[in-house]
Amino acid sequence: MARNKVELCGVDTSKLPVLTNAQMQALFARIHAGDEGAREEFVGGNLRLVLSVVQRFAGRGEMMDDLFQVGCIGLMKAIDNFDTTLGVRFSTYAVPMIIGEIRRYLRDNNAIRVSRSLRDIAYKAMQAREKLGVELGRDPSVKEIAQALEVKEEDVVLALDAIQEPMSLNEPIYRDNGDALYVMDQIRDEHGGEEEWTRDIAIKNALAHLNERERKIVTLRFFGGRTQMEVAEEIGISQAQVSRLEKSALGRMRKYI
């Protein structure tokens, strides 16, 4: 008798296999060699990971089968883009990808219907933000985006707000070795500026007691207003490592302030 049996998309989740880290590394070697069978085996061995993410979105009125399928798409994207040379756990990389895929699905199928014109402005604004970001070397302002689209600033703000799904700042995104990463850890600090921080000689002194990597993380996070994910990509470590190093560095800085 399968007491804990739960079927999603015809799959008995109680019988899903779990791959060890060694098995995943071996399968990745075969995947990179073009072995489609290894890719299918890898997907099957990580369906429990998809299930654990999907369960966070239960109770929203969505069919769990649909969310599971969307989560599997995120899993496959993670497999195709994962870099095994970075020394990061696959689950650390895959979980945000799966969550992002599900959030995009929920946003596009939101019960609160957003007008087609407003949705079009929102997507054009996101494209303009990326393009202007490359051209300017920084995040463009709402005014600059509005000017590029030849629309009012308030229309840009309204459109972008309309397609966002509300969430709690204390909502955990994923856990890595017991350390939870929360939404608040991903918020860009638009008010953090180097001039404000360097006015205080004590903070300069505290920064001098950090090693080079810690100092770079603190500088990018609080002087540059970067998110932890952006910092992780720039210095080539996982977001979980950035979070731990950031907390450790701030703790050490407090001793000198």
Residue pairs with C-beta under 8 A, 6 or more apart in sequence:
2 12
2 14
4 14
5 12
5 13
5 14
6 12
6 13
6 14
7 13
8 51
8 54
8 64
8 65
8 68
9 65
9 68
9 69
11 47
13 47
13 48
13 51
16 44
16 47
16 48
16 51
17 44
17 45
18 45
18 48
19 27
19 42
19 45
19 46
21 89
23 45
24 42
24 45
24 90
25 84
27 38
27 39
27 41
27 42
27 45
28 42
28 82
28 84
30 37
30 38
31 38
31 39
31 42
31 79
32 84
39 79
42 79
43 72
43 75
43 76
43 79
46 75
46 79
46 90
46 94
47 72
47 75
49 75
49 91
49 94
49 95
49 98
50 68
50 71
50 72
50 74
50 75
50 98
51 68
51 71
53 71
53 95
53 98
53 99
53 102
54 64
54 67
54 68
54 71
54 102
56 99
57 67
57 102
57 106
58 64
60 106
61 111
62 106
62 109
66 105
67 102
67 105
70 101
70 102
70 105
71 98
71 101
71 102
73 101
74 94
74 97
74 98
74 99
74 100
74 101
74 102
75 94
75 97
75 98
77 97
77 101
78 90
78 93
78 94
78 97
78 98
79 94
81 97
82 90
82 93
82 94
86 236
86 237
86 238
88 237
88 238
89 176
89 238
91 174
91 176
92 174
92 176
92 238
92 239
92 240
93 238
95 173
95 174
96 173
96 174
96 229
96 239
99 173
99 174
103 165
106 165
107 163
107 164
107 165
110 163
110 165
114 122
114 162
114 163
118 158
118 159
118 162
119 159
119 162
119 163
121 149
121 151
121 155
121 156
121 159
122 159
122 160
122 162
122 163
124 149
125 145
125 149
125 156
125 159
125 160
126 160
128 140
128 145
128 148
128 149
129 139
129 140
129 145
131 148
132 140
132 144
132 145
132 148
133 139
133 140
136 144
139 188
140 148
142 153
142 156
142 157
143 153
145 156
146 152
146 153
146 155
146 156
149 156
167 183
168 183
169 182
169 183
169 184
169 187
170 182
170 183
170 184
171 182
171 183
172 180
172 181
172 182
173 181
173 182
173 183
173 185
173 186
174 180
174 181
175 181
176 238
176 240
177 240
179 240
179 243
179 244
181 228
181 239
181 240
181 243
185 227
185 228
185 243
186 227
186 228
186 229
187 227
188 225
188 226
188 227
189 221
189 222
189 225
190 225
191 225
192 221
192 222
192 223
192 224
192 225
193 223
193 225
194 223
197 203
197 222
197 223
198 204
200 257
202 256
202 257
203 253
203 257
205 256
206 252
206 253
206 254
206 255
206 256
206 257
207 215
207 218
207 219
207 253
209 252
209 253
209 256
210 218
210 249
210 252
210 253
213 235
213 245
214 245
214 248
214 249
214 252
215 249
216 235
217 231
217 235
217 242
217 245
217 246
217 249
218 246
218 249
218 250
218 253
220 226
220 230
220 231
220 234
221 228
221 231
221 246
226 234
228 239
228 242
228 243
228 246
229 239
231 242
232 238
232 239
232 241
232 242
235 242
